């Protein structure tokens, strides 16, 4: 399968939610601005992992929107999903948002049942990490400043790094 195909499926499953929450969705892989890459893993597991990460971004950017509204600053929730073939040990899917970012050590949040999300089960990042480890890849938490992405995406940032 390809990164583009997985991201396209995840986008299509969430497009109504992006619209409902008035979320800006930027995805250079779908517009041909990022390079695609192929891998051999069960699509459904990876789509579920990406969907969990999208769900987290929707939740946290929405929580920041409520917080910012009281200050009178204009804030639009935004999500970026792209690819990076050069920064890490293997090709990767990058998912970043403009929410509040991580307030806890991200590695702690990949443990099961650890969450800061109201009503959350603490399984989203754990599941995504498990899927990546299962295929010989890894889930990492880069600083968005170290990536070639628009500066607005300064919140949570996750890279799904695939084996070469």
Secondary structure, DSSP 4 states (H G I P E B T S, - for coil): -BHHHHHHHHHHHHHHHHHHTT-EEE-TTTTTSS---B--S-HHHHHHHHHHHHHHHHHHHHHHHHHHHTTT-----EEEEEEESSSSSS-EEEEEESS---SS-HHHHTSTT---STT--S-HHHHHHHHHHHTT-EEE---GGGSSS-TT--S-EEEEEPP-
